[in-house]
């Protein structure tokens, strides 16, 4: 396919630091996939909401990939839950841009997350450009696996997702499990659902010169037993599970305390602005504040060293459409301990590149983690398996399969590509 895609991604910007606010794996997915599609000859415009004054109309982030800011609503920091109120303004802003272009300027509209899907639906109806949608997360799936005390996703979101599913010409799921959820929970037509597995930047995320060189660069003790969590600090991502598991480990194996380092790298997300402070207070209450260290998110250029420096990376999410952190860590040669949920069952090869844990009982997590910490030879075996497992996931394959979906959609009615990322 040679053409132009409009990607809508309105509740978070691809220019934002992943790991804070609403910026996470989806941001990385959109940018990396766009770059690879552009390398294949397709131009990609990523539309996002301007959330502050003074932003340029467009920012080129790679050859063939441009971020375009839609001026809609207040420049203040609207929460993700408030963005749907701006769909009318966002539609108007997009149409004002599109009306100045030639007919069939875009071949496909690809929306990411349900809010962008609502925008894509409106634009698709007005322009006749076919809509492709990727959910990334789904309200009905999240509500089936809530963390303790976590508020369920509202009915309005589930209804909005149902509408997008019916409006889209094609749906892209990250895994077979997500595809099944679209069909069973959202009544999606199976013929419209395509599985395209996300990838990892195998040039950036690789073992390189190993754990000890990375620790020297980061000023981390060579003999530390280092376990890392990387992601937004919110209950659904499960960092509390790791804090509580640390307390369990030290109660049963107190000699680990001298070398144990639990790294929680991330920032507050959405409305959970107080979540980092709550976790710090919990670590203090459990008597593990001396081994639990909270680190702000780091640039993508530095992140691989944190993965390499870790003995294990933990992904204790309650649900996960895929789990890019797990894949990135494994590509760097670090075994992953992850929840046996959703896409993590694909991202982690249980017993080969890491371990999958059923449920979120801190005692179970403690048992798995402590056993791996006390078996260095087992970790070496898993490290080799992790690199091999991750090597099968490249963004080139993701881009190629995405373009195949576009070709199929375009072949039905008319040619036009719009990528929508929420």
N, C-alpha and C positions, 0 to 999 in steps of 0.2 A: 504493500500500500504506500502511495505517495500522496500526501494531502496535508490538511491542517486540522488540529484537534483543539477543542476548547475544554479545558479542565476546570471544573468549579470546585472550590475549596474555601468556603466562606466563613466558617467559624474559627479557623486558625490559618495562619499564613505559613507558606513554605519557607519564609525568611526568618521565622522565629526559632529560638533555641529549643531543640527537642528535650523533653524531660521536665518542662515547666508549663504551667497553665494548661492549655488544651493541646499543646504541641507534643506529639508522640510519634509512634511508629508510622501512622498514616502520613505525616509530613515527610518522613524519609521515603516512604513508598512512592508518593507522588513525584518527588524530585528525582529519585534514582530511576524510576520507570520512564519518566519524561525524557531524561537525558539519553537513555538507551534508545527510546523510540525516535528521538531527534537524530541520533547517529545513524538510524536506519532510513533517514530521509523524510521524516514526518515533522512538521512544525507543530509545536505545542504552546498554547497560551494558557497559563494557569490563572484563573480569576479568583481573587480573594477580596474580602471586605477591608477597606481602609479603616483601621482602628485608631488612627491618630492623624492630626493635621500635618501638613507639610510633606507627606509621602509623594514620591513621583508617580505619575500615571502608570509607568511601566519600569521594570527592572529586568535586564537580561541576566540570567544566571548561568547560561551555557549556550553554545551555538544551537540555535533553533528552539530554545526554551525561554519564554518571557513570562514574568509574573506581572499581571495587570491588576491595579487596584480599582475596585468599584466603590464609588462615593455613595454611601447609603446610610442613613440614620446618623445618630450621634457619633462623634469621634471618640467619645468616652469608652471606657472598657465595658462594653455590654457582656454579660455572661452568655455562655453557650445557650442557656435556657431562654434568653431574651432575643436571640438572633432571629428565631422564626417570625417575630413581629415585624421584621424588616424585609420579608420576602418580596413584598410589593415594591419597595424602594430598590432592592437589589435587581429585581426583574427589569424595572425601568432603566436603571443604570446600565445593565447589560444590553438592553435593546437599543439604547441611545448609541452605544459603541457599535453594535452590530449593524444598525440601520445605515451607517456610513460606509459599509463594505459592499462588495459585489455580491450578487446572489450566489449561493452555494460556497460562501467564503469558508465556512467550517463544514467538515464532513460528518463529524460525530460530536455529540455532547457526552462527556463522561463525568458523572457526578460521584463524589466520594463523601460518605456519611449522609444520613437522612435529610439534614437541613439543606445541604447542597442538592440533594435529590429533588426536594420540593422546588428549588429554583430551576433545576434542569427540566423538570416537568413543565413548568410555566413557559420556559424558553422554547422547549421542543414543540409545544402546542402552537406557539406563535410563529415559529419559523419553519416547521416541518423537518427540522434536523432530528435524526433518530437519537434517542437517549440510551446510553449504557450507564449502568449504576453499580458501584461497589459499596456494600454496607460498612465493612470494617468491624463495626459492632452493632448488635441488634438488641432492642429493649427487651423483647420476649426471652432471648437467651440470657441476658444479664439478670433478669428478674427470677430466673430459675436457679440462680447460684449467687445469691447476695452474701456479702460479708456481714458478720454480726454488726447490727446497728446501722447498716447501710440502707439508705432510702431507695425504694424501688423506682425504676424509671416510670414516668407518668404515662397514662393512657394516651395522651395527645401525641406522644412520640411514637407509640406503637401504631396508632392510626395513621400517622404521617408516613411511617415506613410501609404500611400496607398499600397506601396510595402510590408511593414511588414504585413498589414492586409491580403493580398493575400497569403503571404508565411506561415503564422501561421496555425498550425493544430487546434488551439483553441484560442479564445480571451476571456479574463476575464474583465468584466466591473464592476465598483463599484456599480452602480445602474441601474434600468430599464431605466432611462433617458439617461445614458451613452451608454447603449446597443442600444437604439434607434438611437443615433447619429452615432454609428459605422455602423449601417445598412443603414441609410438614407444618411449620408454624405460620407461614405467610401465604400459603396456597399459591406459590409461584409455579408457573408452568415449567415442568422439568426440561422441556426443549429450549427454554430461554435462559437456563442457568449453565454457566461455563466455569470450570475450575481452572484458575490460573494461580499457581503458587508464587508467593513473593520470593525475592532473592536477597543476596547479600553482596556487598562490594568486596570481592575476593582479592582485589589488589590492596585495598586499605586494611581489611580485617584478615590477618594471616599471622602465623606464629612468629615470623621475623626472627629476631635474635633471642627469643625466649623469655621465660619468666624473670630470671635474675637480672638480666640487663634492663628489663622494664622496671623492676623494683628499684634499681639503682637510679634510673632517671626520675622516678617518682619519690625517691627518698623513703622507701619502705624497707623494713628489716628483711634480710634474706631468709631468715628462719621463721618468719611470721606464718601463721595459718590463716590465710585471708579468704573470706567469703564475701561476695559482692551482690548487691541488689542494684539494678540500674533501671530507673523509670520514674514516672510521676508518682509522687507520694499521695496515694489515695487508698481508701480501704479495699477497693476492688482489686488493686494490684497486689495486695497481700503482704506489704512489708512488715506488718505487725506479727505475722506468722514467723518470720525470721527472727525478730526480736525475742519473741516468746520461746522459740526453739533454742536460741542462744542460752537463755536462762535454764532451760531443761538440760542442755549439754553440760553446762558448768556445775549443775547440781549433781550430775552423775559422774562426770569426769573433770573434777576441779583442776587437775594439773594442766588442762588446756588453757586456762586463763592467762598464763604467762605469755603465750604466743598468739592467742586468738584475736583476730581483728575482723569485725563485721562492718562492712562498708555499705552505707545506704546513700546512694548517689541519685539525687533528684530534687525537684522543687514541688511546692504546693500546686495543686491542680484544681481548677474550677472553683467551686464554692468552698472547698476544703482548705481554706487558707490557714487554719489552725492545726492541720493534721501533722505537720512536722513537729510542732511544739508538743502535741499530744504524745507522739511516739517517743520524743526525748524524755518526757515525764514518765512514760511507761518503762523505758529502759532504766531510769533512775529508781523507780519503784521496785523493779525486779532485781536490782542490784547488778546490772550489766552495763551501766553507762560508761564504765572504763574500757569496755571492749567494743562498744557500738559507736561508730563514727559517722556523722552526717556530713556529706560532701555535696556542694553545689554541682549541677550538671557541667560537663566540660565540653569543649569543642570536639567536633568529629575527628579532627586530626590527632587529638590526644587520647580519645576514648579507647582505641585499641590497646594502648599500654596498660590501661586499668584492667581490661579483660585479661591480658597476658600475665599481669602481676597477680591475678587471683588464682587460688587453688580450685575454687568452685564459684560458679555464678548461679544464683538462685532466682527462680521466676515462680513465685507462689500465687499467681493470679487465680481469681475465682472463675473467670472465664477469659478466653483470649481467642480472637479470630485467627491469629497465627502466632506471633511472638518473635519479632525481629531481634530483640535482645538475645534470646536464646541462640539464634542462628549466628549472630555476630560473635558472641562469646566462643562458640564452637569453632568458628572459622579461625579464631586466634589460638586455638589449641586448648581451650579451657572447658572441662566437663561442666554440664549443666544439671542442676536438680530442679525439676519443674513440676507443677501440678499436672495431673493426668486429665486435662480438660481441653476441649476444643482443638484449635490448631497446634497446641503444644505437643499433641500426640504425633503430629507430623514433623514439627520443627526439631524434636528431640527423639533420637533412636534409643529407646529404653534398653539399658544394659550394654549399649555399644558406644554411644556418645555422651551418656549421662544416665540419670535415673528419674523416672516419673513416680510421683507420690500420689496415692489416692487420698483425697480429702485434704483438710487443712489443720489437722490435729498437731500442735507443736511437738508432742511427744513422738509422733511418727516422723516428722521432719528432723527432729533431733537425732533419732536413731539412724536415719539414712545419712545425714551429714556427718555425724561423728564417726560412723563406720568408714566413710570415704576419707576423712581426715586422717584416720589411724591406719589406712592402707595405701601408702604412697605408690606402691607398684600397681595397684588397681587404678589409681588416678592416671598413671602414665598410660596404661592400656586404654582408658576412656579418652584420654587426650588425643591419642592417635586416631581413635574412632571418630572423635569430634571433628577433626580436620577433614577426614575422608567424607563424613556425612555432609558437612557444610559445602564441600566442593561440588555437590550435585545441585546446589541452588545458586544460580547466577542471575543477575538482573537482565542479561541478554535474553535468556530463555523467557523470563517474565514478559519483557517487551514484545518478543516475537509472538507469544501466545495472545497477548492483548491485541496486537495488530490483527491477528487472525480473527478475533471476535469482531473487531471493527469491520473487516472485510465482509464477514458474513452478514452483519447488520446492514452495511451499505448496499449489498447486493439485492436486498429485498425492496426498499422503496427508492429513496433518493440519496445521492452522495452529499455528505456534510458531516464534519467531525468536530465535536465540542467536548472538551474535557472538563468536568465539574468536580472540584475538590472541596469538601466542607471542612 
